[in-house]
Amino acid sequence: MASGPADTGKFIEVAVPLPLFSTYTYQVPPPLEDETEVGRRVLVPFGRRRLTGFIVATDTTPPLDCRIKSISDLLDPEPIFPPAMVPFFRWTADYYLHPLGEVIQTALPAGAAQAEAIRQKIPPAREKVLNTTTLRPSQRALMETVKRKPGTRKQLSRRLGKTVSSTALQTLLGKDWLTHVSKLPRGQKQWKQERFARLTNPDPPAGSKPAPARAKIIHALKAQDETRISELKALTPSAARIVKSLAAEGHLAIIRKPVQRDPFGEPITPDSAPRLTDEQDQAVQTIAGHLGHGFSPFLLAGVTGSGKTEVYLQLAARAIARKLTVIVLVPEIALISQAARRFRARFGEDVAVLHSGLTAGERMDQWWRIARREVSIVIGARSAIFAPVDRLGLIVVDEEHDPSYKQETGLRYNARDLALLRAHQQGAVALLGSATPSVQTYYNVQIEKFREVTLTRRVARRALPAITIVDLREIRDMRGTARFFSPELKQALSETLARGEQALLFLNRRGFASFPVCGFCGKTLACPNCDISLTYHQGINAHRCHWCGFSQAAATTCPHCGAQEVKNLGLGTERLEKVLAELYPRASIARVDRDTISGKGRLVKMLKAVKARQIDILVGTQMIAKGHDFPHITLVGVICADTSLNIPDFRAGERTFQLLAQVAGRAGRGTAAGRVILQTYAPGHFTILAAQAQDFQRFYHQEIVYRKALNYPPFTRLVHLKISGSDAHRTAAKARKIGDLCRSIKGSGAEMAAVEIMGPIEAGIARIANRHRWQILLKTAEVAVLHRFVRELFFAHPAATGERGVKIAVDVDPYLMT
């Protein structure tokens, strides 16, 4: 903003997608005054460039003694999000201590926020004398790079292979050796265009008879007003040529029309609502009575296979009948596909989907369908909580306990918590569903903040699977596969295959061998960029880091002693798959983990193969443990139940119980009885025993005692400060400096004294991708006090907290603290 008297006219409040906590006031040119409304995108000047901004308020009072800049343009003919979402965005920004503009940018489809790129270019007069001018070697290298192709500072740094400093650029700019050129990138993804044909003169010339292929095309066009040319190609391969000829003769017109990209990919057979069980009917009646009557939070606690999805479908129908909209959150993309099929079968085209598996164009199309009120139901992963619906009546959070609802980078939000907040703001019902609720959610039931509705029996009165615990300590001295493949599991697997049934083997560790060591010196083969061991992947014959992606050939020498005796110890899903192929050569075996389902649609295709009984044994990680309905899987084998139990995290027991109970729930969902073999080194641990009994209450009442004794959530709230940097000493010094500042704030008064400070201390994995990591944990019972503490830390002491080369991230209500 330039100084001077305030302008007259209409002023708007704009949030820009930059790491800035302020919003900005802009003037609207008179021709655009009637078109500006909350939720629309505008192109605004900001510094030396223009970028996309979001209108969050109109008729704003401008600051005094300031000359306000005008917006450059309106980017949409209508709002990209409804005005009712602005309070939701503001609350999210305030609670997660994140800039408002970046919150909105996170909510919108990729490409919706554009910024003008500032490129460096050599003026023509300077380019002519470049070869005869004396320059420093670094300056000449930079100038030659710009001469070959102008670019941004980031692009020039990449081409040079080293960072181009802003000082170096400013020096050349000041001497007029370089100049700035602004360029707006391409706009947002547009509607897909397709060619349609429409008859204008269907009658052939007198006395002529059209050729058979030509007659087919004309007959098809007579049947409907407009037809996709791509559909006409199914009638005859020469359709495109015939259509072009008919158009030239004046018999038809070729027009281009926008069409939606289909994210579903296949037709769905409609279904009708089945008869509900008594428990399902009671749940629907109880919850439906609150639709349209203000905020009501519910927990639907139903055992695996009890028909929670049917309850969601019935409630969605009740909401739509009241002219209300519905958001359904599902933790995994594969589960979204499953849920979308169920909802489309019931509600047809009244369903939209939002998730990261869509292309940018598909996601934009779905977004506009929602914003234009063309659909009543939105199904998606965590980002779907930002869907631009209004008249919201119901938000469903399926598998509410799942950690996938927590975003771990950028805006570190929890979609489950935002679902409750959005339902509260818009007077909707929030329904959290799970067979294994989170401790936090169930605590809210106990203190009567939420109301619990239960489904205690499976549909059709099918029994829960019988779970057998196998003590791995008894076979740990065995050799080869016998160390992790107990006789009980082998026998059960053989019997299952002999009956023509399917089995699922669960191991939450991918790769072939998780612990490569040198057979000569005994040291672990570690990632050079991270403080963690590599994992051997036989499929690519390489050792790979699962944190930074580093990879090296398997034929390597020990980096410590140079010996060529690296032994690949430990177990992963890839090795388990190979062992099973050797034990059961006639069985069809498939593996589901991050290595096998990286391509679009591969996971969904594999899960369909399981349902079609084309796979006998399914091996996988946690992505197959939840929500899937495999009616012919009767045996589940848990190779090692302790993988997540020993992680140094106060939620380790909770995660382990949920994972075991969920994977056990995949067994026996059809007519045949299910069985689970649970192998563990800790058979007496209360978490393992509660999972065997499939008794959440038993687990909760023991776990909550520990949480209260250690003063952890739900009895306190947490903020996790993550300090990272490329220089170990500077990062450690900054962490200690922030720790000292925290203690100073703690001593500033009685209110702040209630905040407990843990750390600074090195993170559990002290180095990832060559960035050294430290952490500080802040906790107290009062969330408002905790937020005031963090704001005091960062906004009152910006010079103390900010430092070049060291990044500080704030994670409110953290889930993973590695």
C-alpha positions in Angstrom: 0.0 0.0 0.0 1.4 3.4 -1.0 1.0 6.3 1.4 -1.6 9.0 0.6 -5.3 9.8 1.2 -7.8 7.0 1.2 -9.7 6.5 -2.0 -13.5 6.4 -2.3 -15.5 3.6 -3.7 -16.0 -0.1 -2.8 -13.3 -1.9 -0.8 -12.9 -5.6 -0.2 -10.9 -7.8 2.2 -8.6 -10.2 0.3 -6.6 -13.2 1.6 -3.6 -14.1 -0.5 -2.0 -17.6 -0.6 1.3 -16.5 1.0 2.9 -17.3 4.4 1.5 -14.0 5.8 -1.0 -13.8 8.6 -2.6 -10.5 7.5 -5.4 -10.0 5.0 -5.3 -7.0 2.6 -7.7 -4.3 1.5 -8.2 -3.6 -2.2 -10.4 -1.1 -4.1 -12.8 -2.4 -6.7 -12.9 -0.5 -10.0 -16.5 0.9 -10.7 -17.2 -1.5 -13.6 -16.7 -4.5 -11.3 -18.4 -3.2 -8.1 -21.6 -5.1 -8.7 -19.8 -8.4 -9.4 -17.6 -8.6 -6.3 -18.9 -11.1 -3.7 -17.4 -13.2 -1.0 -15.9 -16.5 -2.3 -14.8 -15.2 -5.7 -11.2 -15.2 -6.8 -9.5 -11.9 -7.9 -6.2 -11.1 -9.5 -4.5 -8.5 -7.3 -1.2 -6.6 -7.5 1.1 -7.7 -4.6 4.6 -6.2 -4.5 6.2 -6.5 -8.0 3.8 -9.1 -9.2 0.2 -10.1 -9.5 -1.4 -13.2 -7.8 -4.7 -14.8 -7.1 -6.5 -13.6 -4.0 -9.8 -14.7 -2.3 -12.5 -12.3 -1.3 -13.4 -12.9 2.3 -15.4 -9.7 3.0 -17.0 -6.9 1.0 -17.8 -3.3 1.9 -14.7 -3.2 4.0 -13.6 0.1 5.7 -10.2 1.0 4.3 -7.3 1.9 6.5 -6.8 5.7 7.1 -4.1 7.6 5.4 -3.4 4.9 2.8 -3.7 4.8 -0.9 -5.3 1.5 -1.7 -4.4 -0.6 -4.8 -7.2 -1.8 -7.1 -7.8 -5.4 -8.1 -6.7 -6.2 -11.6 -9.5 -8.6 -12.5 -12.2 -11.0 -11.4 -11.3 -14.6 -12.3 -14.6 -16.4 -11.9 -18.2 -15.7 -13.0 -19.4 -17.0 -9.7 -18.0 -17.8 -6.2 -15.6 -20.8 -5.9 -16.8 -21.3 -2.3 -19.9 -20.2 -0.5 -19.8 -17.2 2.0 -20.7 -19.6 4.8 -17.3 -21.2 4.6 -15.4 -18.0 5.5 -15.9 -18.3 9.2 -14.8 -22.0 8.9 -11.6 -20.9 7.1 -10.9 -18.2 9.7 -11.4 -20.6 12.6 -9.1 -23.1 10.9 -6.4 -20.5 10.3 -6.7 -19.3 13.9 -6.7 -22.7 15.6 -3.9 -24.3 13.5 -1.8 -21.0 13.5 -1.7 -21.0 9.7 -2.1 -18.0 7.3 -5.7 -17.6 6.1 -4.8 -17.4 2.4 -2.8 -20.6 2.6 -5.8 -22.3 4.4 -8.0 -21.4 1.5 -5.4 -22.5 -1.0 -5.2 -25.9 0.7 -9.0 -26.2 0.5 -9.3 -25.5 -3.2 -8.3 -27.8 -6.1 -4.7 -27.5 -7.3 -4.1 -24.7 -9.7 -6.9 -22.5 -8.3 -4.4 -20.1 -6.8 -1.9 -18.7 -9.4 1.0 -16.2 -8.9 2.8 -14.1 -11.5 6.3 -15.5 -12.1 9.1 -12.9 -12.1 11.7 -14.0 -14.7 15.1 -12.6 -15.3 16.0 -11.4 -18.8 19.0 -9.6 -20.4 18.0 -6.3 -22.1 18.8 -6.4 -25.9 21.3 -3.6 -25.6 23.3 -5.5 -22.9 23.1 -8.8 -24.8 25.0 -7.2 -27.7 28.0 -6.2 -25.6 28.0 -9.2 -23.2 31.0 -10.9 -24.8 33.2 -7.8 -24.6 32.4 -6.9 -21.0 34.5 -7.8 -18.0 32.4 -9.7 -15.4 33.2 -11.9 -12.4 33.2 -15.6 -13.3 30.0 -16.2 -11.2 28.3 -13.2 -12.8 29.3 -14.3 -16.3 28.0 -17.9 -15.6 24.7 -16.5 -14.5 24.4 -14.1 -17.4 25.2 -16.9 -19.9 22.5 -19.0 -18.3 20.0 -16.2 -18.6 21.1 -15.6 -22.2 20.3 -19.2 -23.2 16.9 -19.0 -21.6 15.3 -16.4 -19.2 13.9 -17.8 -16.0 13.0 -17.3 -12.4 15.6 -17.4 -9.6 14.6 -21.0 -8.8 14.9 -22.1 -12.4 18.3 -20.4 -12.9 19.6 -22.1 -9.7 18.5 -25.5 -11.0 20.3 -24.9 -14.4 23.5 -23.7 -12.7 23.5 -26.5 -10.2 23.9 -24.0 -7.3 21.7 -21.5 -5.5 21.5 -18.0 -7.1 21.3 -15.5 -4.3 18.9 -12.6 -4.3 22.0 -10.3 -3.7 23.6 -11.5 -6.9 20.5 -10.8 -8.9 20.0 -7.4 -7.3 23.6 -6.4 -8.2 23.0 -7.2 -11.8 19.6 -5.6 -11.8 21.0 -2.4 -10.3 23.5 -2.2 -13.1 20.8 -2.8 -15.7 22.5 -6.1 -16.8 19.2 -7.9 -16.0 15.6 -6.8 -16.1 12.4 -8.3 -14.6 9.7 -9.8 -16.9 6.4 -10.8 -15.4 4.4 -13.7 -16.7 1.1 -15.1 -15.6 1.0 -18.9 -15.7 -1.8 -20.7 -17.4 -5.2 -20.4 -15.7 -7.0 -23.0 -13.8 -8.0 -26.4 -15.3 -10.9 -25.7 -17.6 -13.9 -27.9 -18.5 -13.0 -30.7 -20.9 -14.2 -30.0 -24.4 -15.6 -32.7 -26.7 -17.0 -32.6 -30.3 -20.7 -33.3 -30.8 -22.6 -33.7 -34.1 -26.1 -32.4 -34.6 -28.3 -33.0 -37.7 -29.3 -29.9 -39.6 -30.6 -31.6 -42.8 -31.3 -35.3 -42.4 -32.7 -35.9 -45.8 -30.3 -37.2 -48.5 -30.5 -35.7 -52.1 -33.4 -37.0 -54.2 -32.7 -40.3 -56.0 -29.6 -41.1 -53.9 -29.3 -43.8 -51.3 -26.7 -43.3 -48.5 -24.0 -46.0 -48.0 -24.6 -48.4 -45.0 -22.1 -46.7 -42.8 -23.4 -43.3 -43.6 -26.9 -44.5 -43.0 -26.0 -45.7 -39.6 -24.6 -42.3 -38.6 -27.7 -40.5 -39.8 -30.0 -42.9 -38.1 -28.1 -42.5 -34.8 -28.2 -38.7 -35.0 -31.9 -38.8 -35.7 -32.5 -40.7 -32.4 -31.1 -37.8 -30.3 -30.4 -34.1 -30.8 -26.7 -34.2 -30.2 -24.2 -37.1 -30.1 -20.6 -37.3 -29.1 -18.5 -38.0 -32.2 -16.5 -40.4 -30.1 -19.7 -42.4 -29.5 -20.4 -42.6 -33.2 -17.0 -44.3 -33.7 -18.5 -47.3 -32.0 -20.9 -47.7 -35.0 -18.3 -47.6 -37.6 -14.5 -46.9 -37.6 -14.9 -44.3 -40.4 -17.3 -42.2 -38.3 -15.0 -39.2 -38.1 -14.5 -39.1 -41.9 -18.3 -39.5 -42.5 -19.2 -36.8 -40.0 -16.7 -34.4 -41.6 -18.2 -35.2 -45.1 -21.8 -34.7 -43.9 -20.8 -31.4 -42.3 -19.2 -30.2 -45.5 -22.4 -31.1 -47.4 -24.5 -29.1 -44.9 -26.3 -32.2 -43.4 -25.0 -31.6 -39.8 -23.2 -29.2 -37.6 -20.1 -30.0 -35.5 -20.1 -28.2 -32.1 -17.7 -28.2 -29.2 -19.3 -28.5 -25.7 -17.8 -28.8 -22.2 -18.2 -32.2 -20.6 -17.3 -33.6 -17.2 -14.4 -35.9 -16.8 -15.7 -39.1 -15.3 -13.7 -40.0 -12.1 -15.8 -43.2 -11.6 -14.9 -44.9 -14.8 -17.7 -47.5 -15.0 -21.4 -47.7 -14.7 -23.0 -48.8 -11.4 -26.1 -51.0 -11.2 -28.8 -49.3 -9.1 -29.9 -50.9 -5.8 -32.6 -50.4 -3.3 -32.4 -50.1 0.4 -32.4 -53.4 2.2 -34.4 -54.2 5.3 -32.5 -52.9 8.3 -31.7 -54.9 11.4 -33.3 -53.7 14.6 -30.1 -52.1 15.8 -29.6 -50.3 12.4 -33.2 -49.1 12.4 -32.9 -47.7 15.9 -29.6 -46.0 15.0 -31.2 -44.3 12.0 -34.3 -43.2 13.9 -32.2 -41.8 16.7 -29.8 -39.8 14.5 -32.3 -38.8 11.8 -34.5 -37.0 14.4 -31.7 -34.4 14.8 -31.3 -33.6 11.1 -32.1 -29.9 10.5 -32.3 -29.2 14.2 -28.9 -27.8 14.9 -25.5 -29.2 15.8 -25.6 -32.8 17.2 -22.4 -35.0 17.5 -22.8 -38.8 17.5 -20.5 -41.7 17.8 -21.8 -44.8 15.8 -19.8 -47.6 17.5 -20.4 -50.7 15.5 -18.5 -54.0 15.4 -16.8 -54.9 12.1 -19.4 -56.1 9.6 -22.4 -54.6 11.5 -23.6 -52.5 8.6 -22.5 -48.9 9.5 -22.4 -48.0 5.8 -26.1 -48.8 5.4 -26.8 -46.5 8.3 -24.9 -43.7 6.5 -26.9 -44.4 3.3 -30.3 -44.2 5.1 -29.4 -41.0 6.9 -28.1 -39.4 3.7 -31.5 -40.2 2.1 -33.3 -38.5 5.1 -31.0 -35.5 4.8 -31.6 -35.1 1.0 -35.4 -35.4 1.6 -35.0 -32.3 3.8 -33.1 -30.5 1.0 -29.9 -30.8 3.0 -26.4 -31.7 1.7 -24.1 -34.5 3.0 -20.3 -34.9 3.3 -18.9 -38.4 3.8 -15.3 -38.7 4.8 -13.4 -41.9 4.2 -9.7 -42.4 5.2 -8.3 -44.2 2.1 -8.8 -43.7 -1.6 -9.6 -47.4 -2.0 -12.3 -47.1 0.5 -13.6 -44.0 -1.3 -14.1 -46.2 -4.4 -16.0 -48.7 -2.4 -18.2 -46.1 -0.7 -18.8 -44.2 -3.9 -20.1 -47.4 -5.6 -22.5 -47.9 -2.7 -23.7 -44.3 -2.7 -24.0 -44.1 -6.5 -26.0 -47.3 -6.6 -28.4 -45.7 -4.2 -28.4 -42.0 -5.4 -27.1 -42.1 -9.0 -25.5 -39.0 -10.3 -26.3 -37.0 -7.1 -22.8 -37.9 -5.9 -19.4 -36.1 -6.3 -16.0 -37.3 -5.2 -12.9 -35.4 -4.0 -9.6 -37.0 -3.4 -5.9 -36.8 -4.4 -6.3 -39.7 -6.8 -8.3 -37.6 -9.3 -6.5 -35.7 -12.0 -6.4 -31.9 -11.6 -9.1 -31.6 -14.3 -11.4 -34.2 -12.7 -11.0 -32.6 -9.3 -11.9 -29.1 -10.7 -14.9 -30.5 -12.4 -16.1 -32.2 -9.2 -15.5 -29.0 -7.3 -17.6 -26.9 -9.6 -20.4 -29.5 -9.6 -20.5 -29.1 -5.8 -20.2 -25.3 -5.8 -23.0 -25.0 -8.3 -25.3 -27.2 -6.2 -25.6 -29.9 -8.8 -25.0 -32.7 -6.3 -26.2 -33.3 -2.7 -23.6 -35.8 -1.6 -19.8 -35.4 -1.5 -17.5 -38.4 -0.8 -13.8 -38.0 -0.3 -10.7 -38.2 1.8 -9.7 -35.7 4.4 -9.5 -32.7 2.0 -13.2 -33.2 1.2 -14.0 -31.5 4.5 -13.4 -28.3 2.6 -16.1 -29.2 -0.1 -18.0 -26.0 -1.1 -21.4 -27.2 0.1 -24.0 -25.1 1.7 -27.3 -26.2 3.4 -25.1 -28.8 5.2 -27.2 -31.3 7.1 -24.9 -34.3 7.8 -21.1 -35.0 8.0 -20.1 -38.6 8.3 -16.5 -39.5 9.3 -16.1 -43.2 8.7 -13.3 -45.0 10.6 -13.0 -41.8 12.6 -10.0 -43.2 14.5 -7.9 -43.5 11.4 -4.6 -41.5 11.4 -5.0 -40.7 7.7 -7.4 -37.9 8.7 -4.4 -35.9 10.1 -2.5 -33.9 7.6 1.2 -34.1 8.4 2.6 -31.3 6.2 1.6 -27.7 5.4 -1.7 -27.0 7.1 -1.5 -29.7 9.7 -5.3 -30.1 10.3 -7.3 -33.1 11.5 -10.3 -33.6 9.2 -12.2 -35.4 12.0 -11.9 -32.4 14.3 -12.8 -29.9 11.4 -15.8 -32.0 10.6 -17.1 -31.4 14.2 -16.3 -27.7 13.9 -18.0 -27.3 10.5 -21.1 -29.2 11.7 -21.2 -26.9 14.7 -20.9 -23.7 12.7 -23.5 -24.8 10.1 -26.0 -26.5 12.5 -25.5 -30.0 11.1 -25.3 -33.6 12.5 -21.7 -34.9 12.9 -21.6 -38.7 12.8 -18.3 -40.4 13.7 -18.3 -44.1 12.9 -15.8 -46.8 14.0 -15.5 -50.3 15.4 -12.5 -49.1 17.3 -13.1 -45.4 18.3 -10.3 -43.2 19.2 -9.7 -42.7 23.0 -10.3 -38.9 22.5 -13.7 -39.6 20.9 -14.8 -42.1 23.4 -13.8 -39.8 26.2 -16.1 -37.2 24.8 -18.9 -39.8 24.9 -18.1 -40.5 28.6 -18.3 -36.8 29.5 -21.5 -36.5 27.5 -20.2 -34.1 24.8 -21.1 -36.8 22.2 -24.0 -39.2 22.1 -23.2 -42.9 21.5 -25.3 -45.2 19.2 -24.2 -48.8 19.1 -24.3 -51.8 16.7 -23.3 -54.8 18.7 -24.0 -57.6 16.1 -22.9 -58.3 12.6 -25.5 -58.2 9.8 -27.3 -61.6 9.4 -26.2 -62.4 12.9 -22.8 -63.6 11.6 -20.3 -64.4 14.4 -17.2 -62.4 15.0 -14.0 -64.4 14.1 -12.4 -66.5 16.7 -8.9 -65.1 17.6 -6.0 -67.4 18.6 -2.8 -65.9 20.1 0.5 -67.6 19.2 3.5 -66.8 21.3 6.4 -66.1 18.9 8.9 -66.4 21.8 8.5 -70.2 21.6 9.8 -70.4 18.0 12.3 -67.5 17.9 15.2 -69.9 17.9 13.9 -71.7 14.8 15.7 -71.3 11.5 14.4 -69.8 8.3 10.7 -69.1 7.8 9.8 -71.1 10.9 10.8 -68.1 13.1 7.8 -66.1 11.8 5.5 -68.8 10.4 4.1 -70.8 13.3 2.8 -74.3 12.9 -0.7 -73.1 13.8 -0.7 -70.5 11.0 0.7 -72.9 8.4 -2.0 -75.5 9.3 -4.8 -72.9 9.3 -3.6 -71.6 5.9 -3.5 -75.1 4.4 -7.0 -75.9 5.6 -8.4 -72.6 4.3 -6.9 -73.2 0.8 -8.2 -76.8 0.8 -11.7 -75.5 1.4 -11.4 -73.1 -1.5 -11.6 -70.1 0.8 -9.4 -67.0 0.9 -6.8 -65.8 3.4 -5.3 -62.5 4.3 -1.8 -62.2 5.9 -1.0 -58.9 7.5 2.5 -57.4 8.1 2.9 -53.7 8.6 6.3 -53.5 7.1 7.0 -53.4 3.3 10.0 -54.5 1.4 12.0 -57.8 1.4 14.3 -57.3 4.4 14.1 -54.5 6.9 17.5 -54.9 8.5 20.5 -55.2 6.2 23.7 -55.7 8.2 27.4 -56.4 7.4 28.3 -60.0 8.1 31.9 -59.0 8.8 31.7 -56.0 11.1 28.1 -56.3 12.2 27.1 -52.7 11.4 23.8 -51.7 9.9 23.5 -50.5 6.3 22.0 -47.1 7.0 20.7 -44.3 4.7 23.4 -41.6 4.2 20.7 -38.9 4.4 18.7 -40.2 7.4 19.4 -41.8 10.7 17.6 -45.0 9.8 18.5 -48.3 8.3 17.7 -49.1 4.6 15.3 -51.7 3.5 16.1 -54.3 0.8 13.6 -54.5 -2.0 14.1 -57.7 -4.1 11.9 -56.5 -7.0 14.2 -53.7 -7.8 17.3 -55.4 -6.3 18.2 -52.3 -4.3 18.3 -51.0 -0.8 15.9 -48.1 -0.3 15.1 -45.5 2.4 11.4 -45.3 3.2 11.8 -41.7 4.5 13.8 -39.8 1.9 13.6 -42.2 -1.1 17.4 -42.8 -1.3 18.2 -45.9 -3.2 21.4 -47.9 -4.0 22.2 -51.1 -5.8 22.0 -54.3 -3.7 25.5 -55.3 -4.9 27.3 -52.9 -2.5 30.1 -53.1 -0.1 29.8 -52.2 3.6 30.4 -48.4 4.0 32.1 -49.1 7.3 34.6 -51.8 6.5 34.4 -52.3 2.8 33.5 -56.0 3.1 31.1 -57.5 0.5 29.1 -59.5 3.1 25.8 -57.5 3.5 23.2 -59.8 4.8 19.5 -58.9 4.4 17.8 -59.7 7.7 14.3 -58.9 9.0 11.0 -59.4 7.3 8.8 -57.4 5.0 5.7 -58.0 2.8 7.8 -58.7 -0.3 9.7 -61.5 1.4 6.5 -62.9 2.9 5.0 -63.0 -0.6 8.0 -65.0 -1.8 7.9 -67.5 1.1 4.2 -68.1 0.5 4.8 -68.7 -3.2 7.4 -71.4 -2.2 5.1 -73.0 0.4 1.9 -72.9 -1.7 3.0 -73.0 -5.4 -0.6 -73.6 -6.6 -2.1 -70.6 -4.8 -2.7 -67.2 -6.4 -0.9 -64.7 -4.2 -1.1 -60.9 -4.4 0.6 -58.2 -2.4 -0.8 -54.8 -1.4 1.6 -52.2 -0.2 2.9 -48.8 -1.3 5.3 -50.5 -3.7 2.6 -52.4 -5.6 -0.2 -49.9 -5.9 1.6 -46.7 -7.0 -0.2 -46.4 -10.3 -3.7 -44.9 -10.7 -6.4 -47.5 -10.1 -4.1 -50.4 -9.3 -5.3 -50.8 -5.8 -8.9 -50.7 -6.8 -8.2 -53.3 -9.5 -6.4 -55.6 -7.1 -9.2 -55.3 -4.5 -11.8 -56.2 -7.2 -9.7 -59.3 -8.0 -9.9 -60.3 -4.4 -13.7 -60.0 -4.4 -13.9 -61.9 -7.7 -12.0 -64.8 -5.9 -9.1 -64.5 -8.4 -6.7 -64.3 -5.5 -6.2 -67.0 -2.8 -3.8 -65.3 -0.4 -3.7 -61.5 0.0 -0.5 -60.1 1.7 -0.5 -56.5 2.8 0.2 -53.6 5.1 -2.3 -51.5 7.0 -4.0 -50.3 3.8 -5.9 -53.6 3.6 -6.7 -53.6 7.4 -9.7 -51.3 7.4 -13.1 -51.0 5.9 -12.8 -53.5 3.1 -15.6 -56.1 2.7 -14.1 -59.4 1.5 -16.9 -62.0 2.0 -14.8 -65.0 1.1 -11.8 -64.3 3.4 -12.1 -66.6 6.3 -8.6 -66.6 7.7 -6.6 -63.6 8.8 -3.0 -64.1 9.9 -1.1 -61.4 11.8 2.6 -62.1 11.3 3.8 -59.9 14.1 1.3 -57.9 16.2 4.1 -56.0 18.0 5.3 -53.9 15.0 3.6 -50.7 16.2 3.4 -51.6 19.9 7.0 -50.6 20.7 7.1 -47.2 19.0 8.0 -44.5 21.5 4.7 -42.7 21.4 1.9 -42.5 24.0 -0.6 -43.6 21.3 1.3 -46.8 20.5 -1.1 -49.0 22.4 -4.2 -47.3 20.9 -2.9 -47.7 17.3 -2.0 -51.3 17.9 -5.4 -52.2 19.3 -7.2 -50.4 16.5 -5.0 -52.0 13.8 -5.4 -55.6 15.2 -9.1 -55.3 15.7 -9.7 -53.8 12.3 -7.6 -56.4 10.4 -9.3 -59.2 12.4 -12.6 -57.8 11.3 -11.8 -58.7 7.6 -12.4 -62.4 8.5 -15.7 -64.2 8.4 -17.8 -61.4 6.8 -19.6 -63.9 4.5 -21.5 -67.0 5.3 -18.4 -69.1 6.4 -17.0 -68.6 9.9 -13.8 -66.5 10.3 -10.6 -67.3 12.2 -7.7 -65.1 13.1 -4.1 -66.2 14.1 -2.4 -63.4 16.0 1.3 -64.0 16.4 3.1 -61.9 19.0 6.1 -61.6 21.3 3.9 -60.0 24.0 1.0 -62.4 24.5 0.2 -61.0 28.0 0.1 -57.3 27.0 -3.4 -55.8 27.8 -3.6 -54.4 24.3 -3.1 -57.8 22.7 -5.6 -59.4 25.1 -8.2 -56.7 24.4 -7.7 -57.2 20.7 -8.2 -61.0 21.1 -11.4 -60.4 23.0 -12.4 -57.7 20.4 -13.4 -55.7 23.4 -12.9 -51.9 23.0 -14.3 -51.1 26.4 -11.7 -53.4 28.1 -8.9 -51.6 26.2 -10.3 -48.1 26.8 -10.8 -48.4 30.6 -7.2 -49.6 31.1 -5.6 -47.2 28.6 -7.4 -44.1 30.0 -5.8 -44.8 33.4 -2.4 -44.5 31.9 -3.3 -41.3 30.0 -4.5 -39.6 33.1 -1.5 -40.6 35.2 0.9 -39.3 32.5 -1.2 -36.2 31.8 -1.6 -36.9 28.1 -4.7 -36.3 25.8 -7.6 -36.4 26.3 -6.7 -34.7 29.7 -4.4 -32.2 28.1 -3.8 -30.5 24.7 -0.5 -30.6 22.8 1.5 -28.4 20.5 4.5 -30.0 18.9 7.3 -27.6 17.8 9.4 -29.1 15.0 12.8 -27.5 14.4 14.8 -28.7 11.4 17.8 -27.4 9.5 20.7 -28.6 7.3 23.4 -27.5 9.8 23.5 -29.7 12.9 25.0 -27.1 15.2 22.8 -24.1 14.1 19.7 -26.3 14.4 20.6 -27.5 17.9 21.4 -24.0 19.0 18.1 -22.7 17.6 16.2 -25.4 19.4 17.8 -24.6 22.7 17.2 -20.9 22.1 13.5 -21.5 21.5 13.4 -23.7 24.6 14.9 -20.9 26.7 12.3 -18.5 25.2 9.5 -21.0 26.1 10.7 -21.1 29.7 10.9 -17.3 29.8 7.2 -17.1 28.7 6.3 -19.8 31.2 7.7 -17.6 33.9 5.8 -14.5 32.8 2.6 -15.1 34.8 0.3 -17.6 36.5 -1.6 -18.4 33.4 1.5 -19.3 31.3 3.0 -21.3 34.2 0.4 -24.0 33.6 2.1 -24.9 30.3 4.4 -27.9 30.6 7.5 -27.8 28.4 9.1 -31.0 27.3 12.4 -30.6 25.5 14.1 -29.4 23.4 15.4 -32.8 22.5 16.4 -34.5 19.3 13.6 -36.1 17.4 13.2 -39.9 17.4 14.7 -40.0 13.9 17.3 -37.2 14.4 18.0 -36.7 10.7 15.8 -37.1 7.6 16.8 -36.1 4.1 19.9 -34.4 5.5 17.9 -32.1 7.8 18.6 -32.4 11.5 15.5 -32.5 13.6 14.7 -31.3 17.1 11.4 -31.0 18.9 9.7 -29.3 21.8 6.4 -30.5 23.2 4.0 -28.1 24.9 1.0 -29.3 26.9 -1.6 -28.0 29.2 -5.3 -28.7 30.0 -6.5 -25.3 28.6 -6.4 -25.1 24.8 -6.9 -21.3 24.9 -3.8 -20.8 27.2 -1.7 -23.1 24.9 -2.6 -21.0 21.8 -1.8 -17.8 23.6 1.5 -19.2 24.6 2.4 -20.2 21.0 1.3 -16.8 19.7 3.4 -15.0 22.3 6.3 -17.2 21.2 6.1 -16.5 17.5 4.4 -13.1 17.1 6.0 -11.3 20.0 9.5 -12.6 19.4 9.8 -12.9 15.6 13.5 -12.1 15.6 14.3 -14.7 18.2 12.3 -17.5 16.5 13.2 -16.8 12.9 16.6 -17.8 11.5 17.9 -18.3 8.0 18.3 -22.0 7.2 16.3 -23.3 10.2 12.6 -24.1 9.8 10.2 -24.2 12.7 6.9 -25.9 12.1 3.9 -25.8 14.6 1.8 -28.9 14.8 -1.4 -28.3 16.9 -2.9 -31.6 18.3 -0.1 -33.7 16.8 -0.7 -37.3 16.0 2.8 -38.6 15.0 5.8 -37.4 17.0 8.7 -39.2 15.4 
